[in-house]
């Protein structure tokens, strides 16, 4: 090493090879509790509390989890360049062929698998480096990032920059693997610190993980997964309906710049304000979507009361989990004949709940367009304090 430039957030180390690597300081940092930050934390806490409360009161919260998890997977993967849409992911699950790269679809589905795995794994394993590695393996196995040694921390120097750039041309170089191990150990200890408000801790935890950049590939996706898992482990989010990737994707330049400003200028407050704004906006957005979807499901069930088709009523819950539906799915799920399943779907068509979107006589796919529209509608998430 040649010389060091020390900032309050960490140390830039000039190497003999000619590039500068950043070693973030150990956690936690010193927080400047300005009135603006206190107000922003209060607003985020309040919005997230409302979402958590509504989530608990939903009749069947598990029904809405899968489309919201898939929505998060789509936006988190989109930040990394994947182009698959939520409608495409839901359609493929229902058996529709879409004109999209299999790699893109696989990457999004891996994210879904990793998130569902993480939520389940928290019952037996606390947030830890071990869990982080398990999530990384789920994310990268069988996809384009597989060269990034799924499930293993890096043993070589990596960097961030435009495609094809060298280390000396990189926009950011994280710690050398030797320093990285100690920083990861400190980060793991910080996960179980209880001295800070949980949302502030979540923001700091996410920044530090991205600054350490412990994997060859997949760091952003793992870091975003950890946000939801951290809030679930703390029981702040009893039902995992809050995801920040849509906010990060909609404000991508702000997202990268705020992270960069912590490293370059020790601007923790701007990052925290940005992150808390995301919590606030996404909580309100998720609350609106879940309330409207739930109201639709309840109104449809009410409309079906007194009808002979009990199967049609049972199908409503399947539509809540995925707005695309086939007779084969009903046949398999409820152990009924294909003819009975088709009658139930035709009944839902008559009620204008389902519309035919694809297929021949025995492979028809139907869709509850009103639910799909709610899931796919863009949100107003531009970052303004």
DRENTIZA-982128 format. One record per atom (N, C-alpha, C, O): residue in one letter; y, z, x. Coordinates in pm, whole numbers, plus 50000, padded with zeros to 5 digits. Each point is the difference from the previous one (the first is absolute). Layout:
BEGIN
aYZX...
END
This chain:
BEGIN
x498815000050084x501195000049916x501255000050088x500015005650110x501064987949840x501214998750079x501025010849965x500255009050079x500344990049802x500935010449958x499955001749849x499414991849930x501215018950021x499945003449859x501405000649941x500965003950067x499154992249805x501225001849923x499675009049883x499224996349913x501365015650084x499635010149901x500934999449878x501225000050014x498184999349867x500725001049873x499475012349927x498905004750030x501875000549873x499505011649924x498694997349927x499235009349976x500484978049990x498764996949928x498854996750093x498854999249955x501434998950174x498924996650091x500524995050133x501185001650031x497964992350046x500354995550135x499584985450019x498854996449976x502114995350068x499704986250038x499655000050149x500805004250084x498034991149946x499515000250138x499974985850056x499284991449951x501525006550154x500004987150068x498794999350094x499855008350090x499294982049888x498784998950081x500214990750119x500944992250004x498165008850091x500054991450117x499744985449963x500394990950072x498945007249815x499704986449955x501214993349936x499984988049972x501085019750004x501244993949952x500325002349853x501064995849954x498075010649973x500295002649859x500265014949978x499655008350083x500984994849802x500265013949963x499075004149887x499914993049900x499415018250116x499135005449895x500645012749946x500655007550073x499154994849796x500635011549936x498985011049974x498964997549939x501335014550108x499185011749971x500775009049904x500955006750042x498674993849830x500735008749907x499805014750035x498965003950054x502035004249916x499885014450025x498955006149909x499634994249898x499915017550139x499085007349914x500725004349873x501225001149996x497995001249901x500555003449868x500015015249978x499235007250064x501634997649844x500964992449919x501334998250071x500325007550093x500464982549865x501344998450056x500975009849933x499665006449901x501524994750153x501045008149938x500664991849890x500454988850023x499605016949856x500554992949885x501435004549975x500305012050000x500594978449979x501395002949964x500095000149848x500074989549936x499945022550006x499955001349855x501384997749937x500685009349959x499714978050036x501274996449939x499905001149847x498894999549947x502235001949983x499955000249852x499334987649943x499295000849900x500944987850164x499394987449954x498495000550009x499304995649909x500195009950201x498555000950017x499405009949901x498944997449944x501715013950036x499505010049905x499974994149859x499045002049925x502024990750039x500054993849867x498904989549984x499354999349895x500454992750208x498984989649994x498595005949989x499164994849927x500605016150145x498715006949991x499785005649861x498904999149946x502145006649996x499905005649865x499674989149898x499155002149912x501514986450099x499764989049905x498584994650014x499334997149901x500215001550223x498644995050024x498965009849948x499024996049937x501205016950089x499085010349951x499914999849848x498925001149943x502234997649992x500055000149854x499264988049943x499215001449906x501054986750150x499354987849950x498495000550023x499234996249912x500375008450205x498575000950029x499335010549912x498854998349959x501855012550013x499485010349911x499764994749859x499005003349937x501924988450015x499824993949867x498784991049999x499225000249905x500624991850201x498854991050008x498705008050006x499034996649932x500955013950149x498805008350010x499665006349866x498835000549961x502195004349968x499775006249869x499474990249898x499075003149925x501504984950072x499544989849907x498594995450036x499184997349912x500555002050218x498674995750044x498925009449952x498924995649959x501365017450046x499035009949953x499774998849851x498885002049952x502184994549974x499914999649853x499424987049946x499714999149881x500124990850205x499404987549952x498605002849947x499245007350063x500404986949822x498675002549943x498864996650097x499045007650014x501104981050053x498974995850096x500684994750126x500044987850020x500495021050065x500764995250116x499204991250093x500564991350067x498115010849938x499174991950090x500024985349961x499784991350084x500495005949788x500034986049954x501124992450069x499834988550038x501335018149978x501164993250057x500015000250153x500814993050061x498325014750000x500055001250145x499674986950071x500694996150095x498284997149860x499554988150073x501064989050005x500254994750108x500405001649780x501034989750014x501185004550086x500624991750067x499695021349934x501105004650084x499595000350148x500804996950087x497955006649940x499514999450137x500004985650049x500374997250115x499214993649799x500004985950039x501424994850022x500244991750087x500685013349833x501414996050017x500515004650136x500684992450069x499005019949969x500395005150131x499364991650110x500654996550098x498085000249886x499294992150102x500664986450019x500134995350113x500274998549777x500654986950009x501305000850078x500254991850088x500595018249881x501315000850065x499885004650145x500744995250086x498365014149942x499825004350139x499494988650086x500434998350114x498654993949832x499474988550074x501054988950012x500024992750099x500845006249800x501054989850003x500975002450115x500494990650061x499795022149968x500885003450112x499434994450130x500754996350091x497925003049918x499344995150121x499774984949996x499404994450092x501074998949802x499914985449995x498984994449903x499914987949984x499325020749950x499014995449903x500714995549871x500945006549956x498604982449985x500734994049887x499355002149863x500564995649900x498295010850092x499315001749872x500875008049903x500675009550040x499304986649833x500765006949896x499115009849923x498774999350008x501865009749919x499235009649921x499174992849894x498835003249979x501784986949955x499264992649898x498764993350057x498964999749936x501164994950185x498854993650064x498905010050032x498824997249978x501565014550073x499015010250035x499275004749874x498785001550001x501955000949892x499385004449874x499144988949940x498935002749945x501534984850067x499244988749946x498694998250075x498954997849938x501095003150195x498774998450080x498995010849964x498804997349992x501685014949986x499115010849960x499304996949869x498875004349977x501814988049936x499414996349871x499164987450008x499414995849899x500524997950219x499154988350015x500724986750000x499354989549999x501975010650003x500774987650003x500164995350144x500295008150088x499534979149937x500244994350131x501494996950013x500594993949911x500015010450199x501424997450022x500194992350129x499175000450090x501944992549918x500314991950118x500735008550103x501214998650020x498035010150045x500585009250099x499015001950113x498784999949979x501745001950141x499135001950117x499075011949980x500455010849962x498244987250063x499065011349990x500415011650092x499755011649967x500874985250147x500445010550091x501075008849936x499985012250014x500964981549915x501055007649932x499395009349894x500375011749990x498704982949932x499375008049896x499215011650060x500015011149948x499304986150163x499205010250066x500895011150055x499645011849989x501494984750069x500905010150055x500535009449892x500065012150020x500314982349865x500495008349890x498885008849948x500215011949975x498614982450007x498875008049949x499595010950099x499575010749958x500554986650171x499735010450100x500975011749985x499625011650015x501634985149956x501015010549982x499645008649879x500115012350005x499474981249886x499575007349880x498845009350035x500005011849963x499034982850108x498825008050038x500395011950087x499505011049982x501414986650113x500425010650091x500745011049926x499795011850026x501084984449881x500775009949925x499105008349908x500125012249994x498984981149936x499065007149914x499095009050083x499705011349960x499884983750155x499175008050090x500765012450047x499455011050001x501814987250037x500805011150050x500205010849897x499905011950030x500394984149846x500215009749892x498725008149976x500055012149982x498824981150019x498715006849983x499665008850120x499485011149985x500834983950135x499665007150124x500795013050014x499535009450064x501654991349877x500815012250010x499305012249940x500375011450029x498624986349890x499265011249940x499135007050104x499635011649983x500044981350124x499105005950102x500605000250140x499475006750089x501634986049932x500604999250134x501525000349989x500574991949927x500105017450143x501465000449994x500624988150071x499324993050076x501975004749900x500714989850075x499855002950149x500275011150044x499324979050031x499665002250141x499904986550070x500004989549936x499915011050195x499814987850077x498664993549967x499864987850002x499165020549968x498694994649962x500114991749872x499454989049992x501285016249909x500164992649875x500814987350024x499714989649940x501295011150144x500814988350033x499124988850057x500154988449962x498955015250127x499094990050058x499054994349895x499694988150003x499855020249907x499114995249894x500744990249909x499444989749960x501815013350007x500814991049918x500234986750071x499914989449940x500385011450189x500244987950079x498764991150001x500114987749991x498735018350022x498764992249999x499814992949867x499614988349996x500665018749894x499894993949867x500964988349986x499664989749942x501545011850111x501044989849987x499684987250077x500214989049948x499285012450173x499924988450089x498634993650013x499884989350060x499105016749885x498674994250012x499904987049919x500254999849880x499394989550190x499764987349933x501234991849969x499924990349925x501245013550131x501234992349974x500614995450133x499445002350107x501734991149883x500604993850117x500345010050111x500014996450117x500275016049846x500365010050100x498805006550066x500145010150069x498674984249911x498785006450049x499995001050153x499285008250057x501524983250010x500095001050146x500665013150041x499945003950117x500705002949788x500705012550028x499105012150002x500475011049973x498274987350059x499025010950014x500065009849883x500505011150016x499004984949866x500055008549881x499475014050025x498895001850050x501905008149914x499585014050009x500205006450135x499605011550020x501024981450074x500185005550135x501454999150043x500654989749981x499875021150077x501354999750055x500044990750121x499004998150069x502164996249954x500144990350108x499855006650139x500315011850018x499224980350076x499905004650138x500834991150092x499935001050122x500874990249816x500894991250075x501385000349937x500175004749888x500834990450184x501374999949950x500164989249893x499564988650019x501075014949871x500334990049898x501524999349987x500715007750064x499774983349854x501444998749981x500294992749871x499114994049940x502165006750017x500464993449878x501044989650039x500895002850080x499014985549865x500964989450027x499624987249930x498984999449930x501834990550089x499714987249935x498684994350052x499545003750108x499884987449816x498714994250036x500074993350138x500884991850025x498195011850062x499914993950131x500865006450108x499994995550114x500765015049851x500875006250100x499185008550097x498895004249968x501674998250149x499355008250101x500515014449990x500925002949923x498495005950156x500445014050003x501475001250034x500725007749937x499744984750160x501405000950043x500964994449894x501195003050003x498284989049905x500834994249893x499875007649868x500654996549902x498525013850096x499705007249876x501235007249945x500885004250075x499174997149791x501095007449938x499715015050002x500925008249990x497804995450024x499645014250009x498665001350072x499054992849972x500905016750121x498765003050070x499695014949980x500795008450043x498094994949894x499655014049976x499465006750126x499944993750105x499675018949886x499545007250120x498774993650064x499194993449935x500725008850197x498804995950075x498825008049946x500185011449957x498604982850043x498835007249946x499825014150055x499525008849929x500854993350194x499835013450059x500905010349932x499565011149971x501704985250004x500925009049930x499695000649850x500265010049933x499194979150015x499714998949858x499055011049951x500185005349891x498824998150189x499005009949958x500645013549971x499695006349899x501214998150188x500675012849978x500914999549878x500085009649924x500604979250058x500904998649886x499214999849868x500465005649900x498384988250101x499164999949880x499515014049967x499945003949883x499715003850218x499585013849977x501105008149938x499755007949909x501484990350139x501155007049943x500264995549857x500345008149914x499504978850062x500184994449864x498995006149902x500355003249887x498424998350157x498965005849915x500335014549966x499825004349886x500675003350211x500415013949974x501145000349898x500045008649912x500894982050101x501154999449909x499584997549856x500675004649907x498234988250072x499524997249864x499785012949921x500095000049877x499615010950193x499665012649933x501115010450011x499825011649965x501334984050084x501205008450006x500525002249859x499984990749919x500475021250050x500535003049866x501455004650004x500485006249906x500224990950203x501355005250017x501084991249939x501145004349986x498514983349977x500984990649947x499684996349856x498845001049959x502164994749962x499704994449867x499034988350016x500114992150094x498955006949815x498904990450015x500484985550011x499444992350078x501585003949846x500444986150004x500694996950133x499864988950052x500885020750002x500604998350132x498904998750105x500074991550089x498915016949899x498884999550094x499264986749992x499584994650102x500275000249776x499324987149983x500764988950073x499404991750067x501925008449918x500824989750066x499895001050151x499874989850068x500185022249985x499915002150145x498614996050050x499884993350103x499105010649823x498624996650036x499824984950008x499364995050092x501224997749811x499854985449998x500724993650119x499454991450068x501795013049956x500734994650115x499205002150130x499814990750078x499735021649943x499345003350126x498754991750021x499714995650112x499545002249781x498784991950012x500364985850041x499354994250088x501675000149849x500414986450035x500544999450143x499794990250070x500915020449973x500545000350137x498885000750103x500094993850106x498875013949864x498865001250093x499174987150001x499504995950105x500374997849777x499294987349987x498635000650068x499774992750097x499325015849854x498785003150076x498904989549996x499015001350072x501144988349844x498964989849991x500524986650053x501214997650004x497894993950035x500374986450041x500594992449882x500964992550016x498475009549866x500464993249878x499805009549882x499175009150008x501574988849884x499815007849878x500795012849992x499785008049909x501154994350184x500765012550000x500855001849875x500045010949942x500644978550014x500865001049883x499225003749875x500435008549922x498434985050059x499205002649880x499435014250001x500015006849897x499504997850219x499505013750007x501145010049976x499835009849928x501334987650132x501145008949982x500445001149856x500395010749956x499554978249970x500395000449858x498925006749916x500325007049903x498424991050132x498925007349933x500205015150011x499775007449905x500664996950213x500145014350026x501055006649911x499915012049972x501084980449984x501045005749913x499365005049871x500205011649961x499044979949973x499365003949874x498995011250023x499945009549921x499274989550184x498985010150026x500635013650032x499485010449959x501644989550113x500685012650031x500485006849872x499825012049983x500794980349927x500525005749875x498865004949911x500145009949928x498734983150077x498835004449921x499425012950058x499665009149925x500234991650207x499415011950061x500855012349970x499465010949982x501844987550013x500895011249971x500095003249850x500705009349960x498584983049958x500025001749855x501384997849940x500305004849891x500544988050181x501294996049946x499804988349905x500754998049905x498224994450123x499654988449919x498565001649952x499084994750063x500715012549826x498635002649955x499254987349959x498784999350011x501974990849942x499424987049967x500724989650085x501224998449987x498074994450100x500674991050095x500594987549936x499434989150008x501725012749927x500704988949936x501214995350079x500574989649968x499845017850134x501194996550078x499634992950129x499195005050078x501404983349943x499774992350122x501324993950044x500754994849917x499545005750212x501304995650051x500034985850054x501084995150034x497794998249976x499994986850063x500874989949926x500614991450064x499475009449804x500864990749926x501465002050040x500744990250013x499685022250007x501365002950045x500224995150143x501024993850030x498035008950058x500124995650139x500044984750008x500744994450080x498454999049836x499964985450004x501304994049945x500524990450055x500005015549836x501244994949940x501205002350090x501004992849991x498915017250097x501125003550089x499524999350145x500325008650082x498934981049948x499284999350127x500905001550123x499675007250094x501474986149905x500905000850115x500535014250018x500105005050112x500225001649776x500455014050007x498885008950054x500245008950083x498554988749870x498845007950042x499854999750151x499905010550065x500084977549992x499824998850144x501225005450076x499855006550103x501354990949844x501215004250070x500135015250003x500395005850101x499295000749787x500115014749995x499005006550096x500325009850067x498474984749940x499025005150096x500514998150143x499925009050084x500614979049941x500504996850134x501165008950039x500125004050116x500754999249787x501185008150030x499655014450036x500765006650071x498114998449881x499585013350042x499694999850150x500425008850075x498834981149966x499624999050142x501214997150089x500155006150106x500714984749850x501114995650086x501215009349995x500705001650100x499555004449782x501235007649982x499765014349949x500955007449973x497794996450015x499645013049944x500615002149862x500425011149965x499614978149956x500625000649867x498975004349896x499584992049917x500045020650090x499015005349907x500535000049856x499264996849907x502005006850074x500515001649864x499984987049921x499655000149881x500714988750183x499974987349927x498584996249961x499774994749891x499265008050198x498604997349966x499565008949884x499354995349907x501005017650099x499595009249894x500634996249867x499345000549896x501944995750105x500674995849876x499334987549944x499784998949879x499914991850207x499314987749957x498645003349938x499674995149892x499555013150176x498665003549953x500065007449866x499234997049909x501685012450078x500145007649876x500484991049885x499605002049885x501244988350148x500404990349899x498784992349950x499874997449880x499234999050212x498764993149962x499145008649908x499464995049902x500415017850131x499235009249914x500615000549861x499294999249900x502035002050094x500715000949872x499804987249918x499615000749883x500664987750179x499914987349927x498574997049957x499764995749887x499295006450203x498614996949967x499425009649896x499164996049920x501295016450081x499555009449897x500474995549863x499235000149904x502034995950087x500544995349872x499314987149957x499714998049882x500044993250215x499344987349970x498585002349949x499594994249900x499655014350170x498625002949959x499975007049865x499124997449918x501845011550059x500065007249873x500234990249885x499375001249894x501524989350126x500294990049897x498784991349972x499664997649884x499694997850221x498844991149980x498835007349934x499394994849907x500315017450140x498875007349942x500275003549855x499104999349916x502135004650053x500335003749862x499854988049907x499465001349890x501014987150153x499924988149915x498564995049984x499594995949891x499645004550218x498604995849990x499235009649911x499214995849915x501015017150104x499305009949920x500364998649852x499145001449913x502134995750059x500424998249861x499334987949938x499615000349883x500254989150195x499304988149950x498555003249967x499514996549893x499815010350198x498595003349979x499835008749876x499084997849920x501805012050064x499925008949883x500284992449870x499335002249899x501654988950105x500344992649877x498874990549963x499714998149881x499644995950219x498884991049971x498825007949942x499354995449906x500375016250151x498905008149946x500305004349856x499105000249916x502155003150058x500405004049864x499824988449903x499575001749886x500774986350163x499884988049916x498544997049966x499714993949898x499385010450191x498584997049980x499275010849920x498834998349966x501865012750003x499385010749920x499594994449863x500794993449933x497995009450028x499534995549870x499324986650002x499384996049902x500724996850212x499304987250010x498545002550033x499645010850048x499544979449927x498565001650023x499644998950148x498955004850042x501914988950036x499664997550140x500345011950089x501105000850055x497955008349959x500185011450090x500104995050145x500715005950081x498584983449950x500014994450134x501404995150038x500405001050116x500334993849789x501384995650027x500865011650047x500814998550091x499015013049845x500765011950041x499605004450139x500865003750081x497854996049949x499535003850133x500544990450107x500245003950114x499934983649847x500494989950095x501445002550043x500424995550106x500335011749812x501415002650032x500135007450133x500894996950079x498235012649947x500075007350127x499734990750119x500605001650106x498494988949876x499744990450107x501244991650027x500314996850115x500404999649780x501224992150014x501075008050075x500794994450076x499235018849902x500955008450071x499735000250149x500925001050081x497804998049956x499625000250141x500214986450066x500354999150118x499444990349804x500244986350047x500264991449877x499124998749915x502074995350074x500344992549878x499134987749978x500024994449890x499235001250212x499074988849981x498655005349952x499535010350048x499874982849857x498755004749940x499094988349968x500464989349960x498225012950057x499004989949963x498955006349910x499825012249998x499504979349927x498915004849915x498865005450086x499345009649962x500454984350153x498945004750090x500285014350045x499075008050013x502214995250012x500345013650042x499715009949888x499445010750025x500934985849852x499705008749885x498495001549981x499505011049974x499804977950040x498544999949984x499355009650099x499125007849963x501314991650162x499435008350105x500425014649986x499185009050014x502114993349960x500555013549996x499415008349886x499705011850018x500144982049865x499605007749882x498614996549949x499595004349892x499674987850189x498604996949966x499884994149860x499205004649918x501604985250056x499944993149870x499634985450025x499994995450114x499724997549780x499684985850014x501274992150028x501115004649971x498724983450084x501144991450028x500734996449871x501234999449997x498014998249898x500604996549871x500875011449946x501094997649949x498425014850063x500785011749957x501285001350082x501065003049946x498824994750184x501175000950087x501044989549963x501195002849998x498354985149972x500934989349962x500705003149869x501184996949983x498095009149923x500625003549872x501125010150021x501064999149937x498715010650153x501035010150029x501234993550062x501135003349964x498664987450128x501124993250065x500754991249900x501234999650001x498044993549913x500654991849897x500845008549906x501054995849953x498475016350021x500765009449917x501325003750069x501045000949935x498915001250196x501205003350076x500934988050008x501225001650008x498224986449991x500824987949996x500754999249867x501194996749997x498115006249896x500634999649867x501165009849989x500974997549928x498925013650145x501065010149999x501114997050102x500925007950019x498964980450045x500984995750101x500095009650119x501045001650063x497825004849967x499925008850116x499554992150122x500495002250111x498564988749868x499484991650107x500324985349975x500094995649885x500074996850225x500124985549990x499004993950099x499725005850105x499774982549862x499084992950089x500804994050115x501014993349979x498525009150144x500734994450116x499154990550084x500564991850073x498105009049917x499184991150082x498545000649956x499535010149950x499764978550071x498545000349989x499424991449892x500694995549909x497965002350103x499264992849899x499405010149902x500375011749999x498724983649918x499505008249890x499445013550045x500265010149935x498964990250175x499375012550041x500705006850119x499565010550046x501524983550001x500715005950114x501505001049973x500834998150089x499495004849789x501415000849965x500625013150050x499375010649996x501854988350052x500755011750046x501235001649911x500734990549974x499465021649980x501125003249910x500955009650071x499645006650097x501584994049853x500995008550066x500905006849898x500434993849903x499845019050122x501015007349923x501334997650071x500405007850087x500284981549875x501194995650072x501115010450002x500765000950097x499345006849798x501085010049995x499855010450111x500995004450058x497774999449972x499775009650107x500224993450136x500635005950089x498874982149929x500194992950126x501484998050030x500435001450114x500354995449782x501444998050019x500685012850049x500894999550085x498695011949861x500595012850043x499655002850146x500855004550077x497914992849960x499565002550137x500694990850100x500305004050112x499964983649846x500554990050092x501514999149999x500574993850090x500095012149812x501454998249993x500685005750125x499615010650049x501404982450001x500705005150119x500815012449967x500465001849887x499695006750212x500795012449982x501344998450073x500114992650097x500895014449854x501305000350068x499965011050103x500205011749968x499544984550158x499765010050103x500914998650121x499765006250104x501304985849884x500894998150115x500525013750047x500315008849919x499784992750212x500385012850057x501515001750003x500724993050071x499755016649850x501415003750001x500085015149982x499415005549908x501325001150180x500175014649987x501205002649913x500345011649975
END
